[in-house]
Amino acid sequence: SWTSVKMRTLFPGVVCVLCLGLSLDALSLSGSRTETLDGEETEAGTTRNKLLKRVRRGWMWNQFFLQEEYTGSDYQYIGKLQSDQDHGNGLVKYVLSGEGAGTIFVIDENNGDLHATRRLDREEKAFYILKATVVNKRTGHKLEPETEFKVKLHDINDNEPQFSKEVYTGSVPERSDIGTSVIQVTATDADDSMYGNSAKLIYSISQGHPYFSVDPNTGVIHTALGPADMDREQREHYQVVIEAKDMAGQRGGLTGTTTVNISLTDVNDNPPRFTQSIYQFRVPESSKSGVPVGKIKATDRDIGKNAEMYFTIVSGDGMDMFDISTDKDTQEGVITVSKSLDYEKKPSYTVEIQVQNIQVDTRFMSAGSKDMATVRIAVEDVDEPPLFDKASYLMEVKEDAAVGVAVGSVSAIDPDGARSIVKYSIDRRTDMDRLFNVHPGNGSVFLLKSLDREKTAWHNISIIATEFHNPRQSSHVPVYIRLLDINDNAPTFATVYETFVCERTKAGQRIQTVSAVDADEPSAGHKFFFSLAPEGTHRSNFTVRDNGDNTAGILTRRASYSRRQQSVYLVSVVITDGDYPMQSSTGTLTVRVCSCDRDGNMELCNAEALSSSPGLSTGAIIAILLCAIILLSKCVLIVVLFTALKRQRKQEPLIISKEDVRDNVVSYNDEGGGEEDTQAFDIGALRHLDTVATLEESSKHRRDIVPTDTLLYPPHLLENNCNPAAPPYDSLATYAYEGAGSVAESLSSLASASSDTEQDYHYLSDWGPRFRKLADLYGAEDSDFS
C-alpha cells in the first residue's frame, strides 16, 4: 500500500505528511487507546488480542496544492509519492498518467518525487487530474492499484477587474428626483473569488460629480442632484467614469475603469410660445375653400412628442370664414379659407389663435399652459366671373313637347361692384345633337328638336354665363333635364312565340303562356290586357285567357286536330295597356299540329316543325339511326369508287408530248363560220385555266352573240336553258385515253395515222344506234358532199 507523500505547502519550511491509504498490520491491544497516524483514536476491544479494522481518514488525502505563476528557474516541487512496496532496493518504478503527465508534470520513477515543469495559470486551468501507480522494474507487473489524485493551483492576485463594456450608454428623464436609478455597470475579476480578496470588487466614481453617484457593491449609478438641477434644456449629455478595484478596495488592489455616457431624456416641461404676437395676411376674394392664407409659427424648447402642438381659432369675426390646422412636419399653424370670400361684403377679418401642447405633463405644467396671438386677414378685390344662383339645375319636360317649348331657366349675376351684363350660351360639347338652346339675355332654356324618352330619358347639358364686357370671365353650371313619359308606345309580345298542339288533346288545354313588354314607364306600373283578335273570334280554334298578372294563357277549343287538314295555325292576340291614351297592338302566335305520345310529348310534326322540340320518341331515334347508317354506307361506296378511279388514272396515256396540243371539241347550237371563225372560242383559255375562274360576270358573254332575251326569263332559266351568252357555255372536253374496256377505245385523233390515206368508218354502224348517224356521215364518199 501507499505509505506517505510529502507535499510542499504554500508556506516554505513547513512539511505536511499525507497518508494516501495506509494499511495497518494486526496489532495487539490491551484495552488502552491507540492513536493512529492521522491523529484519530480507536477503542480497544474487551478481548485482549482482538484485531483492529482499517480506519478511513476524515480529511482530503488525494489533493496536492501548487501556487500559480511560479517564477523560479527550477522545476517546482509538488510533493512525494511513496509505496510500502518500495523497500529501497531499486526494484520499484513510479508511473504517472493523466492530464499533463510527462509534459506539465513529471515524477521521479525511482523515489516518487513530483514536479511541475513550467509556470501555470489558474485562470487558464484551475486543477489537473492525475493517476499514479508502481510497477516491478523486472517483471513490469503492477505492485499497487492505480490511484487518482488532483493538483490544484492556489490563486494569486494577478488579474485586474474587467467591465463587460468599454463604454456604457444610459439615460434618465430630466427633472428626476435624487437617487433615481440610471444604469448598472458590471465588472468581473478572473482571480479566485473563493480565496482571499483577489476577486472582491468595490465600485467608485472618478468623474461625474456632483450629478451622479455609484453604489460601491452593485455598480448601480444614481442621480445625485435634485429636479431643478437636472434640466435637459440647460445640459443634456454627461460623461461619467466608474472604477472597479479588487482586494475589496484596499491598497495594492488592481483597478479597472469604464466610461458611461448619460443623456437626460425630455419631459414636457415647457409650453409652446408664438414667435410674434400679431400676424397679418392678404388673400384674394376668389380663393376657394381649402386655399392656404398663411402660416404662423410657435416654438417649444421640448422635443419629439413633447413639442407637438395644435392651433385653434378661439375668437374673432372670421371664425366661420377660416380654418387652422397643424403641419405635422414643421409644427406650424396653416390658416386656410373655409367659406367663399366677398370683398364687396367684407374686406377684412380679425381672429385670435391659441396654441398649446397635444400632451401635457401635469407634474411640470398646468393644463392651461398655452399662448395667444392675433391674426389680421385682408381680402383683396378681384374681377370675378358670373355667379349662378344654384350649383346645378334640374328641369323636367314631357317627351311630346313641341319644338320651342321652354324647359326652364338659369340665372347668374356679376358679383363685382360693376355688375356687368351677363349673356348665356350652351356648351355644345354637351349637346352635340343641338336638342336645346338658351336665350342669351334671360337664360331661358327651350327645345330645338323633338324628344323621345324611350331613346334617351335624361339629357345633361352645361350652360355658360359670360360677362358681356369681359368674355374671359365665364362660369359653367350643369343642367339636368329629365323627360317625362307619355303613353306613346303600344305593348308587344315579350318574345316571338311558337308552340305546338297535339292532334289528340282536350278542349281548354293550355298550350302556351304569353307576356308583354312596353317601352313606356307609367308611374303606377304596367297593366296589360289580352284578348283574341275580333276577326278570329267566331272561327278560332284557340282562345285567350287573361291571367290578370300581365300574362295570358293560350287554350285549345277543340279536342282534336289534324296535321293533314291543317298543320299550322296563326293565333292573333290583341294586347292593350292600361294607361292614357290607351295603346294596343296585335301579336301573332304560331301553333303547329304535331303527333304526340300518351304523355303529351311531341313525336312528329310537318316540315314546318319547331326547331327545338321538347323530346324525341323511340321511333324517331331509330329513324335517325337508320338514316345515319345509310349515309355512312354511301360514303364508304364513294370512297371505294374514288380509289378505283385513282388506280385507273395511273395507266400510261396514249400520247406523251411536251407541246400543249389538245383536241378542241366544241358544240354549238348555231351555225358556225367554219375554220375561219376565230371568234367562236378562245383556245388561250385552255392554257390559263386559273384565269378563267377570276373573270367578272360581264366578261362571260360570248363575243359572237348578242343577247336579246335577258329580261324574258328568270336568271337561272336564262343562264342554264336559253341564253348562249351566259354560263355555262358549250362544253369542251379533252380526251387522251377513253379507258380500258371501252368498245370505242381511244377517241383522240392524235393517235390516228398521219398519212392522207382514207379510213373506213363503216365500223361505226356496229356501235349501236347512237353512232349510226356518224357512220352515215363519215362513211359517205366525197362526191356526196359536192
VOGU-3710 file (C-alpha; in Angstrom, 3 decimals, decimal comma):
1> swtsvkmrtl> 0,000/0,000/0,000  0,945/3,643/-0,328  2,604/4,784/2,856  3,061/8,541/2,641  3,532/11,514/0,376  5,378/14,603/1,486  3,996/17,766/-0,036  5,463/21,255/-0,062  2,806/23,693/1,148  2,255/27,320/0,278
11> fpgvvcvlcl> 4,324/28,275/3,254  8,062/27,495/2,937  9,691/25,428/5,648  6,524/23,550/6,573  6,239/19,936/5,569  2,945/18,056/5,625  2,605/14,305/5,563  -0,409/12,935/3,675  -1,360/9,335/4,106  -2,803/8,007/0,883
21> glsldalsls> -4,035/4,627/2,019  -2,022/3,339/4,920  -2,743/-0,323/5,875  -2,220/-1,278/9,453  -0,963/-4,695/10,442  -2,771/-6,634/13,082  -1,945/-5,088/16,455  -2,422/-6,496/19,888  -4,135/-4,002/22,185  -4,624/-4,210/25,970
31> gsrtetldge> -7,635/-2,055/26,321  -5,796/1,257/26,016  -6,363/3,958/23,461  -4,187/3,867/20,383  -3,624/6,959/18,210  -3,492/6,328/14,530  -1,099/8,003/12,165  -3,734/10,575/11,100  -4,461/11,681/14,680  -7,721/9,746/15,210
41> eteagttrnk> -8,373/7,478/18,213  -9,900/3,988/18,339  -11,293/1,977/21,195  -9,625/-1,349/22,114  -11,973/-4,254/22,495  -12,674/-6,195/25,666  -10,853/-9,092/24,150  -7,155/-8,565/24,537  -5,968/-9,946/21,247  -8,918/-8,510/19,150
51> llkrvrrgwm> -7,867/-7,318/15,663  -8,464/-3,659/14,704  -10,167/-2,769/11,389  -8,833/-0,267/8,831  -9,931/3,281/9,606  -10,871/5,883/6,883  -9,204/9,260/7,284  -11,586/12,184/7,650  -9,541/14,740/5,674  -8,868/15,022/1,941
61> wnqfflqeey> -5,818/12,961/1,278  -5,954/12,936/-2,526  -5,237/16,631/-3,280  -1,973/18,480/-3,919  -1,740/22,271/-3,967  0,536/24,289/-6,185  0,987/28,028/-6,393  0,252/29,594/-9,799  2,590/31,876/-11,707  5,803/30,227/-10,327
71> tgsdyqyigk> 8,793/32,298/-11,452  11,725/30,087/-10,348  14,247/28,624/-12,759  13,996/25,031/-11,451  11,108/22,674/-11,644  8,522/23,489/-8,980  8,387/20,745/-6,341  4,868/19,491/-5,618  5,272/16,509/-3,268  6,461/12,940/-2,908
81> lqsdqdhgng> 4,707/9,627/-3,548  5,923/6,560/-1,604  4,653/2,982/-1,594  5,012/0,258/1,080  6,180/-1,964/-1,725  9,276/0,225/-2,125  11,935/-1,354/0,127  14,708/0,822/-1,227  16,279/-1,906/-3,306  15,663/-0,138/-6,633
91> lvkyvlsgeg> 13,138/-2,716/-7,904  10,132/-0,351/-7,805  9,236/2,115/-10,545  6,759/5,019/-10,085  4,461/5,699/-13,090  2,400/8,906/-13,591  -0,549/9,348/-16,053  -3,434/11,775/-16,624  -3,697/15,465/-17,579  -0,299/16,933/-18,363
101> agtifviden> 1,589/13,816/-17,270  5,046/13,795/-18,845  4,747/17,372/-20,086  3,461/19,639/-17,319  4,017/17,163/-14,509  6,891/14,687/-14,122  7,652/12,100/-11,441  10,974/10,585/-10,414  10,403/6,925/-11,236  12,891/5,837/-8,559
111> ngdlhatrrl> 11,832/7,849/-5,480  8,333/9,238/-6,410  9,170/12,977/-6,298  6,518/15,022/-8,212  7,424/18,317/-10,010  5,783/20,908/-12,298  7,880/21,684/-15,352  6,536/25,112/-16,212  4,670/28,149/-14,991  0,905/27,562/-14,619
121> dreekafyil> -2,028/29,996/-14,668  -5,054/29,204/-12,550  -7,256/31,385/-14,727  -6,480/29,113/-17,665  -6,952/25,827/-15,740  -7,689/25,598/-12,029  -6,789/21,926/-11,415  -5,422/18,798/-13,060  -6,426/15,163/-12,526  -3,540/12,664/-12,408
131> katvvnkrtg> -3,122/8,952/-11,722  -0,152/7,160/-10,096  0,940/3,540/-9,684  4,109/1,433/-9,032  5,354/-1,485/-11,098  8,127/-4,045/-10,758  11,005/-2,965/-12,942  11,917/-6,535/-13,791  8,523/-8,068/-14,483  6,518/-4,945/-15,340
141> hklepetefk> 3,656/-6,070/-13,079  1,755/-3,515/-11,043  2,542/-3,633/-7,373  -0,191/-1,172/-6,346  -3,591/-0,385/-7,859  -3,777/2,897/-9,814  -4,717/5,839/-7,580  -6,284/9,148/-8,799  -5,461/12,493/-7,243  -5,796/16,220/-8,097
151> vklhdindne> -3,284/19,000/-8,318  -4,991/22,340/-7,545  -3,490/25,745/-8,237  -3,593/28,336/-5,496  -4,655/31,772/-6,792  -2,664/34,989/-6,531  -3,997/38,470/-7,380  -2,682/38,724/-10,919  -5,829/39,917/-12,817  -7,373/43,377/-12,771
161> pqfskevytg> -11,179/43,814/-12,907  -12,734/43,940/-16,404  -16,022/45,666/-17,228  -18,434/43,904/-19,605  -18,402/47,005/-21,876  -15,785/49,587/-22,594  -18,469/52,276/-22,952  -21,944/52,222/-21,435  -24,841/54,363/-22,598  -27,647/55,286/-20,250
171> svpersdigt> -30,438/57,772/-19,923  -32,661/59,253/-17,249  -35,609/61,660/-17,550  -34,790/65,234/-16,803  -36,054/66,699/-13,531  -35,791/63,276/-11,866  -35,634/63,022/-8,068  -32,371/62,422/-6,210  -31,389/58,772/-6,218  -33,168/57,843/-9,433
181> sviqvtatda> -31,509/54,781/-10,933  -29,796/55,396/-14,265  -27,853/52,264/-15,268  -25,870/49,430/-13,704  -22,275/48,653/-14,673  -20,738/45,243/-14,036  -17,101/44,185/-13,724  -15,589/40,738/-13,203  -12,231/39,519/-11,880  -10,636/36,345/-13,251
191> ddsmygnsak> -8,969/35,596/-9,890  -10,394/33,025/-7,485  -13,261/34,529/-5,537  -13,085/31,641/-3,042  -9,555/32,509/-1,978  -8,806/35,784/-0,262  -9,976/39,170/-1,632  -8,394/38,873/-5,049  -11,847/38,976/-6,722  -13,629/41,173/-4,158
201> liysisqghp> -14,585/44,342/-6,124  -15,578/47,819/-4,962  -17,082/50,456/-7,392  -16,386/54,163/-7,199  -16,956/57,233/-9,404  -13,899/59,154/-10,551  -15,651/61,562/-12,969  -19,255/62,770/-12,938  -19,536/64,580/-9,627  -21,755/66,107/-8,376
211> yfsvdpntgv> -24,501/64,952/-10,756  -24,247/61,184/-10,274  -23,146/58,578/-7,739  -22,495/54,830/-7,831  -23,317/52,060/-5,388  -19,928/50,569/-4,313  -21,199/46,996/-4,168  -23,739/46,738/-7,034  -22,376/49,265/-9,547  -25,794/50,976/-9,961
221> ihtalgpadm> -25,468/54,644/-10,944  -27,987/57,124/-9,428  -28,732/60,804/-9,834  -27,126/62,929/-7,131  -28,866/66,298/-7,729  -32,483/67,400/-7,494  -35,049/68,084/-10,291  -34,186/71,760/-10,611  -30,536/70,989/-11,397  -31,195/68,191/-13,925
231> dreqrehyqv> -32,716/70,248/-16,789  -32,268/68,896/-20,320  -32,786/72,316/-21,855  -29,687/73,531/-19,932  -27,472/70,449/-20,275  -28,392/67,208/-21,984  -25,281/64,946/-22,038  -22,931/63,816/-19,247  -19,840/61,586/-19,242  -19,163/59,535/-16,095
241> vieakdmagq> -16,071/57,408/-15,331  -16,545/54,414/-12,978  -13,705/52,457/-11,312  -13,782/48,830/-10,067  -10,986/47,858/-7,603  -10,246/44,358/-6,262  -8,830/43,408/-2,859  -12,022/44,990/-1,502  -10,680/48,396/-2,430  -7,606/48,076/-0,219
251> rggltgtttv> -4,232/49,480/-1,083  -2,372/47,313/-3,539  -5,512/46,150/-5,306  -5,830/46,239/-9,097  -8,245/48,685/-10,807  -10,378/48,658/-13,984  -12,352/51,613/-15,428  -15,234/52,211/-17,828  -16,956/55,235/-19,324  -20,720/55,821/-19,057
261> nisltdvndn> -22,405/58,340/-21,375  -25,631/59,524/-19,765  -28,297/61,594/-21,521  -31,246/63,376/-19,997  -34,441/62,474/-21,823  -37,048/65,138/-22,426  -40,205/65,674/-20,440  -42,921/68,143/-21,331  -41,885/70,946/-19,002  -42,040/73,847/-21,490
271> pprftqsiyq> -45,195/75,237/-23,200  -45,173/76,448/-26,843  -44,727/80,166/-27,482  -45,625/82,267/-30,567  -42,690/83,960/-32,207  -44,740/87,174/-32,556  -47,953/88,452/-31,095  -49,582/89,842/-34,284  -49,659/88,317/-37,771  -51,018/89,921/-40,978
281> frvpessksg> -52,017/88,195/-44,238  -53,787/89,032/-47,525  -55,992/86,697/-49,569  -57,855/87,205/-52,900  -61,608/87,041/-52,662  -61,636/84,421/-55,435  -59,818/81,887/-53,247  -61,664/78,602/-53,000  -62,278/76,620/-49,850  -59,091/74,980/-48,620
291> vpvgkikatd> -56,732/77,542/-50,172  -53,958/78,447/-47,660  -53,841/82,042/-46,434  -50,616/81,959/-44,406  -48,610/80,163/-41,688  -47,939/81,130/-38,097  -45,129/79,650/-36,016  -44,690/78,800/-32,371  -41,600/77,341/-30,684  -41,265/74,761/-27,919
301> rdigknaemy> -37,989/74,053/-26,105  -39,050/70,447/-25,694  -38,523/67,865/-28,425  -40,399/64,969/-30,016  -43,940/64,316/-28,893  -43,493/66,811/-26,072  -43,112/69,555/-28,682  -46,189/68,586/-30,706  -48,783/71,342/-30,646  -52,127/72,277/-32,127
311> ftivsgdgmd> -53,706/75,613/-33,052  -57,313/76,733/-32,677  -59,245/79,863/-33,596  -60,891/80,923/-30,366  -62,483/84,251/-31,270  -62,871/86,959/-33,907  -65,197/87,841/-36,796  -63,506/85,344/-39,094  -64,105/82,192/-37,054  -66,572/80,852/-39,661
321> mfdistdkdt> -64,593/82,054/-42,671  -61,225/80,475/-41,904  -59,791/77,247/-40,503  -56,400/76,464/-38,992  -54,514/73,145/-38,915  -51,054/71,985/-37,841  -48,353/70,999/-40,300  -47,017/67,800/-38,724  -43,592/68,219/-40,326  -42,897/71,823/-39,354
331> qegvitvsks> -45,341/72,193/-36,410  -46,645/75,406/-37,994  -50,238/76,584/-37,969  -51,689/76,738/-41,512  -54,631/79,131/-41,965  -56,983/78,195/-44,854  -60,196/79,569/-46,367  -63,295/77,675/-45,267  -66,057/79,721/-46,949  -66,291/81,883/-50,041
341> ldyekkpsyt> -64,980/85,403/-49,563  -66,575/88,556/-50,949  -64,619/91,770/-50,933  -67,757/93,771/-51,590  -69,399/92,372/-48,442  -66,439/92,317/-46,015  -62,881/93,409/-46,893  -61,049/92,265/-43,720  -61,213/89,836/-40,776  -59,515/89,511/-37,367
351> veiqvqniqv> -59,146/86,252/-35,420  -57,495/85,193/-32,137  -55,464/81,985/-32,354  -54,376/79,802/-29,450  -51,548/77,252/-29,340  -50,892/74,505/-26,781  -49,255/71,102/-26,473  -51,106/67,983/-27,517  -49,757/66,107/-24,477  -49,480/67,939/-21,180
361> dtrfmsagsk> -47,474/66,593/-18,197  -49,256/67,956/-15,153  -46,161/67,295/-12,979  -44,393/70,196/-14,637  -47,126/72,290/-16,353  -50,737/73,109/-15,682  -53,434/72,157/-18,172  -53,872/75,836/-19,032  -50,336/76,331/-20,338  -50,973/77,977/-23,720
371> dmatvriave> -50,152/81,087/-25,746  -52,275/83,508/-27,808  -51,693/85,569/-30,978  -53,765/87,935/-33,147  -54,138/87,363/-36,911  -55,468/90,059/-39,296  -56,555/88,980/-42,792  -57,263/91,482/-45,605  -59,474/90,387/-48,541  -58,269/91,567/-51,968
381> dvdepplfdk> -60,737/92,553/-54,663  -60,551/90,616/-57,970  -62,610/90,564/-61,144  -64,792/87,500/-60,621  -66,744/85,502/-63,202  -70,555/85,455/-63,159  -72,072/83,534/-60,284  -75,109/81,275/-60,814  -77,783/81,296/-58,144  -77,637/77,476/-57,990
391> asylmevked> -74,822/74,946/-58,132  -76,893/72,852/-60,580  -80,339/72,869/-62,159  -82,935/70,126/-62,580  -85,584/70,604/-65,277  -88,434/68,400/-66,489  -90,279/68,333/-69,798  -92,745/65,936/-71,422  -91,328/63,861/-74,206  -94,030/65,051/-76,639
401> aavgvavgsv> -93,292/68,734/-76,023  -93,302/70,789/-79,200  -90,235/72,488/-80,585  -89,724/75,901/-78,993  -91,331/74,981/-75,675  -89,440/76,384/-72,665  -87,923/73,755/-70,400  -86,695/76,048/-67,620  -84,303/78,920/-66,969  -80,978/79,695/-65,321
411> saidpdgars> -79,780/82,901/-63,674  -76,323/84,354/-62,998  -75,001/87,759/-61,944  -71,635/89,504/-61,866  -70,608/89,543/-58,170  -68,292/92,529/-58,687  -69,391/96,065/-57,922  -69,558/96,916/-61,644  -72,384/94,383/-62,099  -71,564/93,682/-65,754
421> ivkysidrrt> -74,254/92,333/-68,090  -74,260/88,536/-68,381  -75,072/86,556/-71,520  -75,846/82,826/-71,692  -74,897/80,059/-74,095  -74,846/76,244/-74,224  -71,601/74,337/-74,238  -72,171/72,434/-77,487  -69,757/69,716/-76,418  -72,525/68,661/-74,034
431> dmdrlfnvhp> -75,307/68,976/-76,639  -73,853/67,541/-79,834  -77,301/66,887/-81,341  -78,398/70,505/-80,708  -81,603/69,491/-78,973  -81,691/72,569/-76,727  -80,898/76,254/-76,801  -80,777/79,070/-74,254  -81,866/82,671/-74,589  -78,674/84,774/-74,330
441> gngsvfllks> -80,394/87,508/-72,329  -82,749/85,893/-69,825  -81,319/82,350/-69,580  -84,490/80,566/-70,713  -83,834/77,011/-71,965  -86,077/75,763/-74,815  -86,321/72,890/-77,309  -84,793/72,880/-80,777  -85,852/69,336/-81,734  -88,420/66,732/-80,725
451> ldrektawhn> -87,501/64,372/-77,925  -88,134/60,701/-77,257  -87,874/59,403/-73,724  -87,582/55,789/-74,903  -84,333/56,667/-76,691  -82,824/58,937/-74,025  -84,527/59,554/-70,695  -82,019/62,151/-69,413  -80,101/64,950/-71,082  -77,207/66,585/-69,271
461> isiiatefhn> -76,016/69,884/-70,669  -73,756/72,681/-69,467  -74,708/76,349/-69,709  -72,082/79,096/-69,807  -72,543/82,557/-68,309  -70,108/85,169/-69,689  -69,532/88,809/-68,799  -70,555/90,961/-71,746  -67,593/93,366/-71,452  -65,035/90,789/-70,417
471> prqsshvpvy> -65,619/87,443/-72,199  -62,683/85,887/-70,384  -64,772/85,905/-67,207  -67,176/82,996/-67,565  -68,579/80,165/-65,474  -70,374/76,902/-66,145  -73,328/75,244/-64,470  -74,678/71,720/-65,083  -78,325/71,383/-66,141  -80,044/68,001/-65,819
481> irlldindna> -83,154/67,615/-67,987  -85,483/64,690/-67,319  -88,030/63,658/-69,937  -91,447/62,828/-68,551  -93,075/59,765/-70,049  -96,310/59,763/-72,025  -98,086/56,665/-73,252  -96,953/56,710/-76,870  -95,877/53,070/-77,315  -98,116/50,043/-77,720
491> ptfatvyetf> -97,331/46,874/-75,801  -95,963/43,907/-77,736  -95,188/40,262/-77,116  -92,160/39,806/-74,888  -90,690/37,424/-77,474  -91,596/35,547/-80,648  -93,912/32,780/-79,503  -94,129/29,432/-81,315  -95,728/26,382/-79,780  -97,441/23,135/-80,777
501> vcertkagqr> -100,652/21,291/-80,103  -101,136/17,525/-80,124  -103,530/16,023/-82,612  -105,324/14,365/-79,766  -105,866/16,760/-76,874  -108,770/18,110/-74,868  -110,671/21,329/-75,015  -109,428/24,041/-72,646  -105,882/22,653/-72,619  -103,277/25,421/-72,038
511> iqtvsavdad> -100,566/25,161/-74,664  -98,677/28,436/-74,105  -98,345/31,350/-71,666  -97,563/34,734/-73,200  -96,440/38,025/-71,691  -95,894/41,541/-72,996  -93,437/44,430/-72,758  -93,927/48,165/-73,188  -91,244/50,799/-73,787  -93,235/53,283/-71,714
521> epsaghkfff> -92,833/53,560/-67,955  -96,130/54,564/-66,313  -95,853/55,837/-62,770  -98,319/53,222/-61,499  -96,587/50,380/-63,299  -97,596/48,340/-66,328  -101,029/46,770/-66,694  -101,677/44,671/-69,818  -104,911/43,122/-71,113  -105,001/40,196/-73,576
531> slapegthrs> -107,839/39,154/-75,867  -108,394/37,259/-79,089  -108,397/39,400/-82,233  -112,001/40,215/-83,380  -111,535/38,715/-86,818  -110,740/35,277/-85,342  -113,238/35,210/-82,519  -116,046/33,261/-84,296  -113,985/30,637/-86,132  -110,989/30,384/-83,860
541> nftvrdngdn> -109,666/27,004/-82,897  -107,999/28,559/-79,825  -108,952/31,029/-77,144  -107,077/33,521/-74,932  -107,493/33,657/-71,143  -106,164/36,810/-69,395  -104,466/35,779/-66,133  -104,680/39,272/-64,617  -100,930/39,404/-63,895  -99,767/40,804/-67,242
551> tagiltrras> -99,744/37,287/-68,728  -102,278/35,247/-70,671  -102,807/31,589/-71,482  -103,472/30,190/-74,974  -106,083/27,427/-74,679  -107,461/24,861/-77,134  -111,138/24,982/-78,117  -111,234/21,528/-79,687  -110,395/18,038/-78,572  -108,594/17,013/-81,751
561> ysrrqqsvyl> -106,601/18,494/-84,621  -105,375/17,001/-87,881  -101,960/17,623/-89,373  -103,180/16,572/-92,780  -106,022/19,055/-92,835  -104,031/21,976/-91,363  -100,580/21,771/-89,875  -100,118/25,401/-88,782  -102,474/27,856/-87,034  -101,819/31,573/-86,556
571> vsvvitdgdy> -103,475/32,929/-83,430  -103,870/36,729/-83,328  -103,801/38,215/-79,816  -104,674/41,834/-79,033  -102,522/43,389/-76,267  -103,771/46,598/-74,643  -102,120/48,718/-71,933  -103,968/50,440/-69,104  -102,520/53,930/-69,447  -103,876/57,048/-71,113
581> pmqsstgtlt> -104,131/57,377/-74,030  -104,676/53,654/-74,399  -102,341/51,844/-76,799  -102,770/48,379/-78,269  -101,181/46,046/-80,796  -101,832/42,630/-82,266  -99,338/39,825/-81,832  -99,355/36,563/-83,717  -98,711/33,203/-82,084  -97,712/30,271/-84,322
591> vrvcscdrdg> -99,230/26,906/-83,332  -98,127/23,738/-85,135  -100,062/20,498/-85,078  -97,912/17,511/-84,101  -98,379/13,882/-83,211  -97,645/13,167/-79,569  -97,212/10,179/-77,306  -99,513/9,289/-74,432  -97,722/11,704/-72,125  -98,203/14,633/-74,484
601> nmelcnaeal> -94,599/14,729/-75,691  -94,189/15,795/-79,313  -93,142/12,978/-81,655  -93,572/14,211/-85,223  -94,556/17,439/-86,940  -94,621/18,582/-90,558  -91,651/20,167/-92,288  -92,517/23,409/-90,522  -91,983/21,802/-87,104  -90,369/23,604/-84,231
611> ssspglstga> -86,638/23,929/-84,314  -86,377/22,973/-80,656  -88,720/20,047/-79,883  -89,498/19,009/-76,334  -88,179/15,488/-76,897  -87,682/12,588/-79,304  -89,591/9,357/-79,222  -88,022/5,928/-79,621  -89,288/5,642/-83,210  -87,753/8,972/-84,133
621> iiaillcaii> -84,411/7,955/-82,661  -84,491/4,657/-84,646  -85,291/6,555/-87,859  -82,377/8,914/-87,280  -80,027/5,995/-86,687  -81,178/4,269/-89,918  -80,541/7,448/-91,892  -77,080/7,720/-90,380  -76,299/4,108/-91,339  -77,466/4,674/-94,941
631> llskcvlivv> -75,370/7,827/-95,243  -72,332/6,010/-93,844  -72,714/3,163/-96,357  -72,943/5,661/-99,207  -69,790/7,354/-98,029  -67,957/4,024/-97,984  -69,159/3,303/-101,548  -67,953/6,703/-102,751  -64,528/6,109/-101,204  -64,263/2,721/-102,983
641> lftalkrqrk> -65,218/4,218/-106,339  -62,779/7,083/-105,890  -59,965/4,630/-105,116  -60,762/2,582/-108,236  -60,774/5,673/-110,440  -57,474/6,826/-108,980  -55,843/3,489/-109,788  -57,241/3,604/-113,325  -55,776/7,052/-113,945  -52,280/5,760/-113,162
651> qepliisked> -52,177/3,853/-116,516  -49,821/5,214/-119,140  -51,540/7,692/-121,532  -51,573/7,139/-125,244  -49,829/10,387/-126,063  -46,855/11,887/-124,270  -45,893/15,231/-125,714  -44,194/18,339/-124,394  -46,304/20,518/-126,676  -49,597/21,910/-125,500
661> vrdnvvsynd> -51,677/20,082/-128,121  -55,302/19,279/-127,301  -58,401/18,308/-129,202  -60,951/21,089/-129,251  -64,400/19,538/-129,247  -66,829/22,419/-129,471  -70,579/22,085/-129,698  -72,741/24,975/-130,820  -76,456/25,433/-131,116  -75,988/27,705/-134,144
671> egggeedtqa> -74,275/27,571/-137,499  -70,579/28,407/-137,181  -68,377/30,282/-139,590  -66,092/27,378/-140,310  -62,402/27,287/-139,771  -62,129/30,984/-140,462  -64,327/31,751/-137,437  -61,739/32,595/-134,765  -64,256/34,408/-132,534  -66,176/31,267/-131,615
681> fdigalrhld> -63,779/30,035/-128,942  -60,505/31,260/-127,454  -58,006/28,405/-127,250  -55,878/30,546/-124,881  -58,338/29,867/-122,114  -57,076/26,290/-122,004  -53,554/27,449/-121,306  -54,681/29,707/-118,427  -57,401/27,797/-116,646  -56,818/29,608/-113,355
691> tvatleessk> -57,526/32,947/-115,010  -60,920/31,850/-116,250  -62,190/31,389/-112,693  -61,448/35,019/-111,774  -63,227/36,684/-114,722  -66,022/39,123/-113,919  -69,605/38,241/-114,861  -69,502/40,862/-117,597  -66,675/39,026/-119,309  -68,613/35,766/-119,558
701> hrrdivptdt> -70,689/36,801/-122,571  -69,760/35,384/-125,942  -68,497/37,970/-128,393  -70,180/36,455/-131,415  -73,739/36,502/-129,945  -75,714/39,487/-128,767  -78,236/38,546/-126,011  -81,762/39,652/-126,717  -83,837/37,880/-124,089  -82,151/38,851/-120,841
711> llypphllen> -85,419/40,184/-119,411  -87,799/37,491/-120,606  -86,998/34,743/-118,143  -85,745/34,381/-114,622  -81,924/34,480/-114,330  -81,433/30,788/-113,590  -83,557/29,694/-116,509  -81,901/32,288/-118,744  -78,380/31,169/-117,970  -78,981/27,435/-117,990
721> ncnpaappyd> -81,515/26,968/-120,775  -81,880/29,849/-123,182  -79,062/32,388/-123,279  -75,933/31,194/-125,105  -74,124/34,304/-123,899  -74,324/33,292/-120,260  -72,608/30,453/-118,434  -72,491/27,538/-118,578  -71,021/27,653/-122,077  -70,968/24,817/-124,588
731> slatyayega> -68,817/22,100/-123,064  -65,259/21,482/-124,113  -63,563/18,208/-123,157  -60,079/16,926/-123,939  -59,614/13,155/-124,019  -56,307/11,361/-124,165  -57,489/7,902/-123,228  -61,000/6,515/-123,213  -60,128/3,772/-120,784  -59,781/0,027/-120,750
741> gsvaeslssl> -62,860/-1,942/-121,702  -64,330/0,747/-123,966  -65,611/-0,504/-127,298  -64,582/2,744/-128,956  -61,097/2,612/-127,459  -59,370/5,996/-127,829  -61,415/8,785/-129,426  -58,443/11,113/-129,847  -57,349/11,891/-133,403  -53,837/12,492/-132,169
751> asassdteqd> -53,137/8,780/-132,232  -54,502/8,421/-135,767  -52,242/7,845/-138,739  -50,646/10,946/-140,111  -50,993/9,826/-143,746  -53,672/11,052/-146,052  -54,916/7,532/-146,711  -58,608/7,098/-146,473  -60,095/5,372/-143,472  -63,048/3,043/-143,243
761> yhylsdwgpr> -65,717/4,415/-140,886  -68,341/1,720/-141,551  -67,436/0,045/-138,262  -69,264/2,857/-136,531  -72,503/1,160/-137,525  -71,614/-1,709/-135,205  -71,536/0,569/-132,129  -75,252/0,951/-131,948  -77,962/3,431/-132,890  -76,190/6,398/-131,289
771> frkladlyga> -73,241/6,160/-133,694  -75,272/5,319/-136,834  -75,507/8,946/-137,869  -71,735/9,307/-137,609  -71,297/6,185/-139,726  -73,532/7,654/-142,421  -71,659/10,960/-142,418  -68,087/9,743/-142,338  -68,784/6,614/-144,475  -70,139/8,612/-147,436
781> edsdfs> -67,987/9,434/-150,456  -66,612/12,911/-151,043  -68,837/13,163/-154,061  -71,808/13,000/-151,737  -70,918/16,443/-150,391  -70,109/18,067/-153,644
//
